[in-house]
Each structure stands twice: as structure tokens, then as C-alpha cells.
Amino acid sequence: MAIPPATVLIADDHPLFRAALADLIQRTPEFQLVGAVEALEPAVTLLAAQPCDLALLDLRMPGMTDLSVLGTIRTRYPDTKLALISGNLDSDAVAGGLRNGIVGFLPKSFDPPVILAAIRLILSGAIYVPHELAAFASDAAAPASPAGNGIEPTPLTEREHEILTMMVAGSSHKEIARSLDLAEITIKLHAQRIVKKLGVRNRAAAIAKAVRDRLVEPPL
């Protein structure tokens, strides 16, 4: 049985960007555009009529007066993932958005393949922010813990575990992408998430930690 397309709502007050993003979503078979509106109020009206899988919300559009409104939307429509889109790399918006339930922050400067890869990651259950803002995302998402107690690492998703296993086996991003029938940029974004979740600095350190801590089965 075919998997139904993920439903996506766009709310952005810049007509050209809104139209371009809507066209990108409509041209991608795995997604279904349910609406493209210019402000928060009509977006909420659409959600009330038809909750969707993902709502892409412009940070500076009319109605987005305070990031706390995101928490209200998240509470009212818990099955809809929320992601901010913005023309600026705004660390305060990332931190505040994460505290209010967003699961993604997409700069408008991203190329279309990167936007699509980030959307796929978000829909798979990951939180996506650009690597330049990863530190702010970690600070916002980290739970408070008593002094001296370590914070448990975020568990890897099934897909991330699969990719980490292939990384440990020596496969390149391109080889993993070919094997899983995914875009190479999608694998790179997954790898960034793996590195962040494992609390290491790069791919090599992630592989070393995976082997040392027996996070995956070592290759034969």
C-alpha cells in the first residue's frame, strides 16, 4: 500500500518566497500542500479545519507577535509539527522557538534540495536547525539537571542508527545515499544530527564513539 504524502502548510508574508516554497512542495510527490497563506491568523484557521503534518511559519509575518503563540498552537494541534522559516540566522528565535515546541528552523537562503532534506528530517522525528545555531538549540533543548548529574544523550532514531552503522562500516555519504535511495544532502543532514546527539565534534569522532561504546554492531 502506498504511503500517503505528508501534508504541509506554509504561512509567509513574502509573496515571492511563499509562491516559490509552495511550488517546491507541490512538485515533490511525497508532500501535499494544504495551504499557503500570508499571516498567522489564516494559518490557524486552516489548522482548525484540517490539521496537517507540518506547518512552516515565517518568523516575522503578521500575527507572529510573540513566540509563545507557537506553544499555544502546539498544544491545540499536537499532531502538527511546527518549524520556523526566516531570512536571518536568529539565535534568540531558535532558542525561544524550541522552548515553545518548534522542531525546525529553516533559513530562506537554503537551496531547494537542502530545504527538502531538512523537511524530511523533521517529518522523520528529528529536530533540525542549521549547524551555525546548533549550540543555541542544544542550550534550549537541554533539560535542567542537578549539579554533577550528566544529561542523558538524545537517543538515535532508527534511520540515524542505520546510517551510523553504515558509517562505521566505512561507507561514504554518497554510498549510503545510493544504498538507501536518498539524496546525499539528506545523509549529510542525518550525519550532522548523529554527531550532535553523540556529543562529539565530527564524523570520525562519532564513528570512534559508536565503536567504543558498542552503539552499533561492528562490521565483520
Backbone hydrogen bonds, N-H to C=O, Kabsch-Sander energy under -0.5 kcal/mol:
donor,donor_aa,acceptor,acceptor_aa,energy
6,A,30,E,-2.6
8,V,32,Q,-2.7
9,L,54,L,-2.6
10,I,35,G,-2.5
11,A,56,L,-2.5
12,D,37,V,-2.6
18,R,14,H,-2.9
19,A,15,P,-2.5
20,A,16,L,-2.3
21,L,17,F,-2.9
22,A,18,R,-2.5
23,D,19,A,-2.3
24,L,20,A,-2.1
25,I,21,L,-2.4
26,Q,22,A,-2.5
27,R,23,D,-1.8
28,T,25,I,-1.3
31,F,28,T,-2.3
32,Q,6,A,-2.9
34,V,8,V,-2.8
35,G,8,V,-0.8
37,V,10,I,-2.7
40,L,62,P,-2.5
43,A,39,A,-1.1
44,V,40,L,-2.5
45,T,41,E,-2.1
46,L,42,P,-2.2
47,L,43,A,-2.3
48,A,44,V,-2.2
49,A,45,T,-1.5
50,Q,46,L,-2.9
53,D,7,T,-0.7
54,L,7,T,-1.8
55,A,81,K,-2.9
56,L,9,L,-3.4
56,L,54,L,-0.5
57,L,55,A,-0.7
57,L,83,A,-3.1
58,D,11,A,-2.7
59,L,85,I,-2.4
61,M,58,D,-0.8
64,M,61,M,-2.0
65,T,63,G,-1.8
69,V,66,D,-1.9
70,L,67,L,-1.5
71,G,67,L,-0.7
72,T,68,S,-1.4
73,I,69,V,-2.2
74,R,70,L,-2.8
75,T,71,G,-2.2
76,R,72,T,-2.2
77,Y,73,I,-2.7
80,T,77,Y,-1.8
81,K,53,D,-2.5
81,K,79,D,-0.6
83,A,55,A,-2.4
84,L,104,G,-2.5
85,I,57,L,-2.4
86,S,106,L,-1.7
90,D,88,N,-1.4
91,S,89,L,-0.8
94,V,90,D,-2.0
95,A,91,S,-2.5
96,G,92,D,-2.9
97,G,93,A,-2.8
98,L,94,V,-2.5
99,R,95,A,-1.8
100,N,96,G,-0.9
100,N,97,G,-0.6
101,G,98,L,-1.4
102,I,97,G,-2.5
103,V,82,L,-3.3
104,G,82,L,-0.6
105,F,128,Y,-1.9
106,L,84,L,-3.1
108,K,86,S,-3.0
110,F,107,P,-1.5
114,V,111,D,-0.8
115,I,111,D,-2.2
116,L,112,P,-2.5
117,A,113,P,-2.1
118,A,114,V,-2.6
119,I,115,I,-2.4
120,R,116,L,-2.3
121,L,117,A,-2.1
122,I,118,A,-2.4
123,L,119,I,-2.6
124,S,120,R,-1.4
125,G,122,I,-1.6
126,A,121,L,-2.2
128,Y,103,V,-2.1
133,L,130,P,-1.9
134,A,131,H,-1.1
137,A,133,L,-2.0
138,S,134,A,-2.5
139,D,135,A,-2.2
140,A,136,F,-2.1
141,A,137,A,-2.3
142,A,138,S,-1.7
149,N,146,P,-2.2
161,H,157,T,-2.6
162,E,158,E,-2.0
163,I,159,R,-2.4
164,L,160,E,-2.8
165,T,161,H,-2.3
166,M,162,E,-1.6
167,M,163,I,-2.3
168,V,164,L,-2.6
169,A,165,T,-1.5
170,G,167,M,-1.6
171,S,166,M,-2.4
176,I,172,S,-2.6
177,A,173,H,-2.6
178,R,174,K,-2.2
179,S,175,E,-2.3
180,L,176,I,-2.4
181,D,177,A,-0.8
182,L,177,A,-2.4
186,T,183,A,-0.5
187,I,183,A,-1.5
188,K,184,E,-2.2
189,L,185,I,-2.2
190,H,186,T,-2.2
191,A,187,I,-2.6
192,Q,188,K,-2.1
193,R,189,L,-2.0
194,I,190,H,-2.4
195,V,191,A,-2.6
196,K,192,Q,-2.2
197,K,193,R,-2.8
198,L,194,I,-2.3
199,G,195,V,-0.6
199,G,196,K,-1.0
200,V,195,V,-2.0
206,A,202,N,-1.9
207,I,203,R,-2.4
208,A,204,A,-2.3
209,K,205,A,-2.5
210,A,206,A,-2.4
211,V,207,I,-2.2
212,R,208,A,-2.8
213,D,209,K,-2.9
214,R,211,V,-0.8
215,L,210,A,-2.4
216,V,210,A,-0.8
